[in-house]
């Protein structure tokens, strides 16, 4: 298929992000996301056929299956279906920040679907933002965002359905083809040139790695400030981010990890 230069750059960058995460961030599994019904406007409480899931997992679609030559994208794996839902919001943040800076706007707070990037300050203080509580209305915590910092959260509380008292969310483990269990939310704090993109992509490998593997995944992709809320509501947080947050729910159990 013919693609624009901008989309080619996006696919190439998303491929790099995917490889760095050892395939846990994998936009090539759009077919699996569709199989689970998460491309629909309303999510039906229906689990896909196990054989269909196994078929997709065996096909192992990867971003590296895509080659881009002279403005055309091709794939050697027919199971590759690109879903940039875990990338595009962050990309849009960076593009919006770039456009605002070109207009001479030095102070702004950009919010795209819950991913937030800060430019400058809010008057004489930093921009203050909240992190959604995964099981209650309102914020779990608040923090001040400095110039060029972005924050993003992946959670199981907006796009999901329940079957037999089990919650199935849109965050799918590409290794087994099933929605991740045992994690309610992951938040990452990012900074730098591509802070927006990273605020979107970096939460996914941590979410998929779960309570046992999230710290190793964070180190692998260079995330120093992150928080995971597990299935029982316990907070697991890096020491750096813990110092930045002001928790509104003081009753939640917490484990600070180096």
C-alpha positions in Angstrom: 0.0 0.0 0.0 1.2 3.5 -0.7 1.8 5.6 2.4 2.8 9.1 3.2 6.3 10.1 4.4 4.9 10.9 7.8 3.2 7.5 8.2 6.4 5.8 7.0 8.4 7.6 9.8 5.7 6.7 12.3 5.9 3.0 11.4 9.7 3.0 11.5 9.7 4.6 14.9 7.0 2.3 16.2 9.1 -0.7 15.0 12.1 0.6 16.9 9.9 1.0 20.1 8.6 -2.5 19.6 12.0 -4.1 19.2 13.3 -2.3 22.3 10.5 -3.7 24.3 11.2 -7.2 23.0 7.8 -7.2 21.2 5.6 -6.4 24.2 4.7 -3.1 22.6 3.4 -4.5 19.3 1.2 -2.4 17.0 1.2 -5.3 14.5 -1.5 -7.3 16.5 -4.4 -5.2 15.3 -6.1 -8.4 14.1 -6.0 -9.8 17.7 -7.4 -6.5 19.1 -10.2 -6.8 16.5 -10.8 -10.5 17.3 -11.4 -9.5 21.0 -13.9 -6.9 19.8 -12.0 -3.8 20.9 -12.3 -2.0 17.5 -16.1 -1.8 18.0 -17.8 1.3 19.5 -19.4 -1.0 22.1 -17.6 -4.0 23.6 -19.7 -7.2 23.7 -19.0 -9.6 26.5 -17.9 -12.5 24.3 -14.6 -14.3 24.4 -13.2 -15.3 21.0 -12.7 -18.9 19.9 -9.5 -20.3 21.5 -8.4 -21.8 18.1 -8.6 -18.4 16.5 -6.5 -16.8 19.2 -3.9 -19.6 18.9 -3.8 -19.1 15.1 -2.9 -15.4 15.6 -0.3 -16.2 18.2 1.3 -18.8 16.0 1.5 -16.4 13.1 3.4 -14.0 15.4 2.8 -10.7 13.5 5.6 -8.2 14.2 6.4 -4.6 13.2 9.6 -5.9 11.7 7.5 -7.9 9.2 6.8 -4.5 7.5 9.2 -3.2 4.9 9.0 0.3 3.5 10.4 0.9 0.0 9.9 4.0 -2.1 6.8 5.2 -0.3 5.2 1.8 -0.2 4.6 -0.4 2.9 4.6 -4.2 2.4 4.4 -7.2 4.8 5.7 -10.7 4.3 3.3 -11.8 7.1 -0.4 -11.6 6.1 -1.4 -11.5 9.8 0.1 -8.1 10.3 -2.6 -5.5 10.9 -1.3 -2.2 12.3 -3.2 -0.7 15.2 -1.5 2.6 16.4 -3.9 3.0 19.3 -0.9 2.8 21.7 1.2 5.2 19.8 -0.9 7.9 18.0 -2.0 9.9 21.0 1.6 10.3 22.1 2.7 11.2 18.6 -0.1 13.8 18.5 1.1 15.3 21.7 4.6 15.9 20.3 3.2 17.3 17.1 0.9 19.7 19.0 3.8 20.8 21.1 5.9 21.4 18.0 3.2 23.5 16.4 2.6 25.6 19.5 6.3 26.3 19.9 6.4 27.4 16.2 3.6 29.9 17.1 5.7 31.3 19.9 3.5 29.8 22.6 5.8 28.9 25.5 3.3 27.9 28.2 0.6 25.3 27.5 -0.9 22.0 28.8 -1.8 19.6 26.1 -4.2 16.7 26.9 -5.0 14.1 24.3 -7.1 11.2 25.7 -5.5 11.3 29.1 -1.9 11.6 27.8 -0.6 15.0 28.9 2.4 17.1 28.0 3.5 20.3 29.6 5.1 23.3 28.0 6.5 26.0 30.3 4.5 26.9 33.5 1.1 27.8 34.7 1.9 31.4 35.7 4.3 31.3 38.6 4.0 27.5 39.2 4.3 24.2 37.4 1.3 22.6 35.7 -0.6 20.3 38.1 -2.3 17.2 36.8 -4.1 14.2 38.2 -3.8 10.5 37.6 -7.1 8.7 37.3 -8.0 6.2 40.1 -8.5 2.8 38.3 -11.5 1.9 40.5 -13.0 5.1 41.7 -14.1 8.4 40.2 -11.5 11.2 40.6 -7.7 11.2 41.0 -5.5 8.6 42.6 -2.7 11.1 42.9 -1.6 14.5 41.6 1.8 15.8 40.5 3.4 18.9 39.0 4.6 18.6 35.4 7.7 20.5 34.4 8.5 22.0 31.0 8.8 19.2 28.4 7.5 16.4 30.7 4.7 14.1 29.7 2.6 11.6 31.6 0.5 8.7 30.4 -1.5 5.9 31.9 -2.6 2.5 30.5 -5.5 1.0 32.4 -8.1 -1.8 32.4 -11.0 0.6 33.3 -12.2 2.2 30.1 -12.1 -0.4 27.3 -13.1 -3.7 28.8 -15.9 -6.2 29.2 -16.7 -8.8 31.9 -17.5 -12.5 31.4 -18.0 -14.8 34.4 -16.8 -12.1 36.8 -13.5 -11.8 34.9 -12.5 -8.5 33.4 -11.0 -8.6 29.9 -9.4 -5.3 28.8 -8.0 -4.0 25.5 -4.4 -4.5 26.6 -3.4 -7.8 25.0 -0.3 -9.9 25.7 1.0 -10.7 22.2 2.8 -13.8 23.6 -0.5 -15.6 24.5 -3.2 -13.5 22.7 -5.2 -12.8 25.9 -5.9 -9.6 27.7 -3.6 -9.0 30.6 -4.8 -10.0 34.1 -3.6 -8.8 37.5 -2.9 -5.2 36.6 -5.3 -2.3 37.0 -3.1 0.6 35.7 0.4 1.6 34.8 1.6 5.3 34.7 4.9 6.5 33.3 6.5 10.0 33.5 8.6 10.8 30.5 10.7 13.8 29.2 12.8 14.9 26.3 12.2 15.4 22.5 9.7 12.5 22.1 8.2 12.7 25.6 4.7 12.5 24.1 5.3 9.3 22.2 7.1 7.7 25.1 4.2 8.6 27.5 2.0 6.4 25.2 4.3 3.5 24.3 6.3 3.0 27.4 3.4 2.1 29.7 2.4 -1.0 27.5 5.4 -3.2 28.1 5.2 -2.6 31.8 1.5 -3.4 31.9 2.0 -6.6 30.0 5.0 -7.7 32.1 2.8 -7.5 35.2 3.8 -7.3 38.9 6.7 -9.7 38.5 8.3 -8.3 35.4 7.4 -4.5 35.2 10.7 -3.3 36.8 12.8 -5.3 34.5 10.8 -4.1 31.5 11.1 -0.5 32.7 14.9 -0.8 32.9 15.0 -2.4 29.5 13.3 0.5 27.8 14.9 3.2 29.9 11.9 4.2 32.1 13.0 5.6 35.5 9.6 7.0 36.7 6.7 4.6 36.7 3.9 3.2 38.9 1.9 0.0 38.6 -1.4 -0.7 40.4 -1.9 -4.4 40.7 -5.1 -6.5 40.6 -5.6 -6.1 44.4 -5.1 -2.3 44.2 -1.6 -2.3 45.7 0.7 0.4 44.4 4.2 -0.5 43.1 6.2 2.6 42.4 9.7 3.7 41.6 11.4 5.9 44.2 11.8 8.8 41.8 8.1 9.0 41.0 7.0 8.4 44.5 8.7 11.6 45.5 6.8 13.5 42.8 3.3 12.3 43.6 0.7 13.5 46.2 -1.7 10.7 46.8 -5.4 11.5 47.4 -6.2 8.0 48.6 -4.0 7.5 51.7 -5.4 4.1 52.4 -3.9 2.3 49.5 -1.0 -0.1 50.2 2.3 0.9 48.6 5.6 -0.7 47.8 8.5 1.6 46.7 11.0 -0.1 44.4 14.4 1.2 43.5 
